Amino acid sequence: SKKEEVKFEAFSPEAFAYDIGDSWEINATVNVKGFEKKEVGDELSTSLGFSVDLIDPDSTETLDVFFDSKEVTSKELIDVQLEAQFELDYNSPDGLYKIIFHITDKYSGKIITAEAEFELKK
């Protein structure tokens, strides 16, 4: 029986802003599935790279406010959660911000994006 191939996609992106006194802490997550897997012994392995861009309420874009990679090895490798955390200046303007995840499957070279929004309000 041939398993149906799962499309490489990002799902359930979320972003939150926390007032930590003298700055804002931004936490964002996104889940990814359908990445290429390699067998490592009796386990499966994947390698994902990602960066995060930020668009502020004035539509000003800041590229690569966060970047990381995640290597995962597991017996059952179905989806992976990617997490980004960074700070914004407390004087950043109030309003709606957009985070854009750029995710690369390092094994296949495929690239996908996902977006999430959060609001700053003093």
C-alpha positions in Angstrom: 0.0 0.0 0.0 1.4 3.4 -1.1 1.1 6.2 1.5 -0.4 9.4 0.2 2.2 12.2 0.2 1.5 15.1 2.5 1.9 18.5 1.0 4.7 20.7 2.6 2.7 23.3 4.5 2.6 25.5 7.5 -0.5 25.6 9.7 -1.8 27.2 12.9 0.5 30.3 13.0 0.1 32.4 16.2 1.8 35.5 17.6 1.5 37.2 20.9 3.0 40.3 22.5 3.8 40.5 26.2 4.5 43.8 28.0 7.7 43.0 30.0 8.2 46.5 31.4 10.8 48.2 29.3 10.1 46.4 26.1 7.6 44.0 24.3 8.4 40.3 24.1 7.0 38.8 20.9 6.4 35.0 20.8 5.3 33.3 17.6 4.8 29.7 16.6 3.9 27.8 13.5 3.4 24.1 12.8 4.9 22.4 9.7 4.1 19.1 8.0 4.9 17.4 4.7 8.6 18.0 5.0 11.1 15.5 3.5 12.4 12.8 6.0 15.5 10.7 6.0 16.0 7.5 7.8 18.6 7.5 10.6 18.8 4.0 12.0 15.3 3.1 13.1 14.2 6.8 13.4 13.2 9.6 11.0 15.0 12.9 10.7 14.2 16.3 9.2 15.9 19.7 9.0 14.1 22.9 8.7 15.4 26.5 8.5 13.3 29.5 9.1 13.3 33.3 9.4 10.8 35.8 10.5 9.9 39.2 9.0 7.9 41.9 10.8 5.5 44.4 9.3 4.5 47.2 11.6 1.2 49.2 11.6 2.8 51.8 9.2 3.6 48.9 6.7 7.3 49.2 7.4 8.9 45.8 6.9 11.9 44.6 9.0 13.5 41.5 7.6 15.0 38.6 9.6 14.0 39.9 13.1 14.5 36.2 14.1 16.1 33.2 12.4 16.9 29.7 13.4 16.9 26.1 12.3 15.5 23.0 13.8 16.8 19.5 13.4 14.4 16.8 14.6 14.9 13.0 14.9 12.0 10.9 16.1 10.3 7.5 15.6 7.1 9.2 14.5 7.8 12.4 12.6 4.5 13.9 11.5 4.7 17.6 12.2 7.1 20.0 13.8 6.4 23.3 15.8 8.8 26.2 15.1 9.1 28.9 17.7 10.4 32.5 17.4 10.9 34.9 20.3 12.3 38.4 20.1 11.8 41.8 21.7 10.5 45.1 20.3 11.2 48.6 21.7 8.6 49.7 24.2 8.1 52.9 22.1 7.0 50.9 19.1 3.8 52.3 17.7 0.5 50.8 18.9 -1.5 48.8 16.3 -1.6 45.6 14.3 1.6 43.9 13.4 2.2 41.0 11.0 4.8 38.3 11.3 5.8 36.3 8.2 7.5 33.0 8.7 9.8 31.9 5.8 10.4 28.1 6.2 12.8 26.0 4.2 12.9 22.2 4.1 16.7 21.8 4.0 16.3 18.2 2.5 14.1 19.1 -0.4 14.8 22.8 -0.8 11.1 23.7 -0.8 10.1 27.0 0.8 6.8 28.0 2.3 5.5 31.0 4.2 2.9 31.6 7.0 1.6 34.8 8.5 0.2 35.7 12.0 -0.9 39.0 13.5 -0.6 40.5 16.9 -1.5 43.8 18.4 0.5 46.2 20.6 -1.6 48.4 22.9 -0.1 50.3 25.8 
